[in-house]
């Protein structure tokens, strides 16, 4: 996955809402502040079905990117 930047935030995971919520919790349990950003209209109309293909993005501060990607990689099957 190519890393997308959102100002001082970077994307470390993209998936369905429930996946993104789990990854956010995982990161926060490991001391990384994270936030979610929806990328599809499907999230607004049906939050647990990824209709548009964009998914929900988990964002972290650039300074924590390497550690956050390591945490995600070691605890999920999706590639970072």
C-alpha angles and dihedrals in degrees: 000000000000112000114247119203126215102188106286091353128083133197116249100165140018125190146105118326094258092050092048091049090053093048091048090052091047092052093047090049086057094051099262118128109225139175137193128237121187117223101186141058086229090072090060096046100034112009098191098048120072100214100156098049094232096096130184119309126217111214131195135176114278090241090062097041099105094048092043092051090050091052091048093045093050094048105038138050094227119094119244 
